[in-house]
Amino acid sequence: MKASALVSTLTLAIKNRWALLIEGSPGIGKSDLVAQVCKSANVDSMIAHPVTSDPTDYKGLPGIIDGKAEFLPYGELRKLTDATSPLVCFLDDLGQGSQATQAALMQLVLAREINGKKIPGCVTFIGATNRRADNAGVSGLLTPLRSRFRATLELTVDAGDWCKWAMANGMPVELVAFINLKPLMLNTFDARTAKDGKPFACPRTVAFLGEWINAKVTDAETLNGCVG
C-alpha cells in the first residue's frame, strides 16, 4: 500500500481506536507517516521503542501498596494508563524488540490491561517494523502479538507520492525532476548488501540529499555518502 492510501487507513484506525501494524523496508517513511496523520487528526502521540525497552517497561515495577505487592506502572506505561484524551502509542521498530518485551506488549495491545491497570479507550496502538528479510536486526514478530493488530499493512515506495511531498516540503526542483524521471532511484535498498553498511537511496536518505543540495553542497563524496 502506498503512502497516500495508507494515510486514509491510518486515519480510520485512529478514529476507531483500532490497532494497526505497518511493515516495510528501512527508511521509507513509516514513522513520519504516523506522525503526519497524528498531526492532521490533532491527536497526541507517544513514541515507544521496544528494541531498547525491558519487559518491566510494559508490565510495571513491583511495589508495596497497603501492605500488598503490586506492579506499578511508570514512565510510558503510566502515561498510557493516565490518558484522558486521544493518544496514539506508536511502537516503532517493534520487530527488533526482544521476545520477552514483545510478550509483555501482547496484553496491552489486545486486552488493553496489564496487571489490573486498564488502558483507557482513548488510546490507539500503532506498530511499525522492518521485515526479517531486510537484515535490519528483526528477529521476528511473535505470532500472538501480530494477531492482536486489526491489520498488517506493507508500506511500499511510490515516486509520485514522494514527489508531491517533496514539492510541498522545499526539496530542490532538480532532485524532484530526477526522481520523477527515474523513479526506481528513489529506493535502491537491497537486503543482500545491507549488512555491508554501505549507503543506499530510500525516501529518507533522498530527502537528506535534498537538504545537502539546498545547502549548496556539490562535492560528489558527500552526496555519494548520503545515497550511494
C-alpha positions in Angstrom: 0.0 0.0 0.0 1.5 3.4 -1.0 1.6 6.2 1.5 -1.3 8.2 0.2 -3.6 5.2 0.6 -2.2 4.3 4.0 -3.0 7.8 5.3 -6.7 7.1 4.9 -6.4 3.7 6.6 -4.4 5.1 9.5 -6.8 8.0 10.0 -9.7 5.5 10.2 -7.8 3.2 12.6 -7.0 6.1 14.9 -10.6 7.4 14.8 -11.9 3.9 15.8 -9.1 3.1 18.2 -8.0 0.1 16.1 -4.5 -1.3 16.5 -2.6 -1.3 13.2 0.8 -2.7 12.2 2.9 -1.2 9.4 5.7 -3.2 7.7 8.3 -2.1 5.2 12.0 -1.8 4.4 14.2 0.8 6.2 13.8 4.5 5.6 10.6 4.5 3.6 8.7 6.8 5.9 6.7 4.6 8.3 7.4 6.8 11.4 7.0 10.1 9.5 3.6 8.9 8.1 2.3 8.1 11.6 3.4 11.5 12.9 1.8 13.2 9.9 -1.5 11.5 10.4 -1.5 12.3 14.2 -0.8 15.9 13.5 -3.5 16.2 10.8 -6.0 14.5 13.2 -4.9 16.7 16.1 -4.1 13.7 18.2 -1.2 13.4 20.7 1.3 10.7 20.1 3.9 8.9 22.2 6.7 7.1 20.5 7.9 3.9 22.3 10.9 1.9 21.2 10.6 -1.8 22.3 14.0 -2.5 20.9 15.5 -0.5 23.8 12.9 -1.5 26.4 12.7 -4.1 29.1 9.6 -6.2 29.8 9.1 -4.2 33.0 8.6 -1.1 30.9 5.2 -2.5 29.8 4.5 -4.5 33.0 5.5 -2.1 35.7 7.8 -2.5 38.7 6.8 -4.3 41.9 5.9 -2.2 44.9 4.1 -2.4 48.2 0.6 -0.7 48.3 -1.4 -1.0 51.6 0.8 -4.0 52.6 0.3 -5.8 49.3 2.8 -6.3 46.5 1.6 -4.9 43.1 3.1 -4.0 39.8 3.2 -0.2 39.5 3.1 1.5 36.1 5.8 4.1 35.4 7.2 6.2 32.5 5.5 5.4 29.2 3.1 2.8 30.8 1.9 5.4 33.3 1.3 7.9 30.5 -0.9 5.3 28.8 -2.9 4.3 31.9 -3.4 8.0 32.9 -4.5 9.1 29.4 -7.8 11.1 29.3 -7.7 12.4 25.7 -7.0 10.7 22.3 -3.4 9.4 22.3 -1.5 7.2 19.8 1.1 4.9 21.2 3.4 4.3 18.3 5.5 1.2 18.8 8.4 1.9 16.5 10.8 -0.9 15.3 8.6 -3.4 17.1 10.1 -6.5 15.4 13.5 -5.6 16.8 12.3 -5.9 20.4 13.2 -8.9 22.4 10.7 -11.8 22.7 10.2 -11.0 26.3 9.4 -7.4 25.6 7.0 -8.4 22.8 5.3 -10.8 25.1 4.8 -8.0 27.7 3.1 -5.9 25.0 0.6 -8.6 23.9 -1.7 -8.0 26.9 -1.6 -4.2 26.3 -2.5 -4.3 22.7 -5.4 -6.7 22.8 -6.7 -6.9 26.4 -5.8 -3.2 27.0 -5.0 -4.1 30.5 -1.8 -5.0 32.4 -1.8 -6.3 36.0 -5.3 -4.9 36.7 -4.4 -1.5 35.2 -6.7 -0.5 32.4 -5.7 1.2 29.2 -8.3 3.9 28.5 -10.4 3.7 25.4 -8.9 6.9 24.1 -5.5 5.1 23.4 -4.7 3.7 20.0 -1.8 1.3 19.4 0.1 1.6 16.1 3.1 -0.5 15.4 5.8 -0.4 12.8 8.5 -2.8 11.9 11.0 -3.8 9.2 10.8 -7.3 7.9 13.2 -10.2 8.8 14.3 -10.3 5.2 15.5 -6.7 5.3 18.5 -7.7 7.5 17.6 -4.8 9.8 18.0 -6.7 13.1 14.5 -8.1 13.1 14.5 -11.5 14.8 10.8 -11.9 14.1 7.4 -10.7 15.5 5.7 -13.1 17.9 2.6 -14.6 16.1 0.3 -13.9 19.1 1.4 -10.3 19.1 0.9 -9.9 15.3 -2.6 -11.4 15.5 -3.6 -8.7 18.0 -3.4 -6.0 15.4 -6.5 -5.4 13.3 -4.5 -5.5 10.1 -0.8 -5.7 9.0 -0.1 -3.4 6.0 3.0 -3.2 4.0 4.1 0.3 3.0 5.5 0.5 -0.5 7.6 3.3 -2.0 5.8 5.4 -4.6 7.7 8.0 -6.5 4.6 10.0 -7.3 3.7 10.3 -3.6 7.3 11.3 -2.7 7.4 13.9 -5.4 4.2 15.5 -4.1 5.7 15.5 -0.6 9.0 16.9 -1.8 7.4 19.8 -3.6 5.4 20.7 -0.5 8.5 20.5 1.7 11.1 22.5 -0.1 13.1 19.8 -1.9 15.2 21.0 -4.8 13.3 21.0 -8.0 16.1 19.3 -9.9 16.0 16.4 -7.4 12.2 16.1 -7.7 12.6 16.1 -11.5 15.3 13.4 -11.4 13.1 11.1 -9.2 10.1 11.8 -11.5 12.3 10.8 -14.5 13.9 7.8 -12.7 11.5 6.6 -10.0 13.5 3.4 -9.3 16.3 5.5 -8.0 14.1 6.6 -5.0 14.7 3.3 -3.3 17.8 1.2 -4.1 17.7 -0.8 -0.8 19.0 -4.3 -1.3 18.8 -6.6 1.8 21.5 -8.8 0.4 24.1 -6.0 0.6 22.6 -4.0 3.5 24.8 -5.8 6.0 27.9 -4.3 4.3 26.9 -0.9 5.8 27.1 1.0 2.5 24.7 4.0 2.0 21.7 3.5 -0.2 18.9 5.6 -1.6 15.5 5.5 0.2 12.9 8.2 0.8 14.7 9.2 4.0 18.2 9.5 2.5 17.0 11.1 -0.7 15.3 13.8 1.5 18.7 14.2 3.3 20.3 14.6 -0.2 17.8 17.4 -0.9 18.9 19.1 2.3 22.6 18.9 1.2 21.7 20.3 -2.2 19.7 23.1 -0.6 22.8 23.9 1.5 24.8 24.4 -1.8 26.9 21.2 -1.3 28.0 19.9 -4.6 31.0 17.6 -3.9 30.4 14.1 -5.1 31.9 12.5 -2.0 29.4 14.0 0.4 26.4 13.3 -1.9 27.6 9.7 -2.5 28.0 9.3 1.2 24.3 10.1 1.5 22.7 7.9 -1.1 25.4 5.8 -2.5 
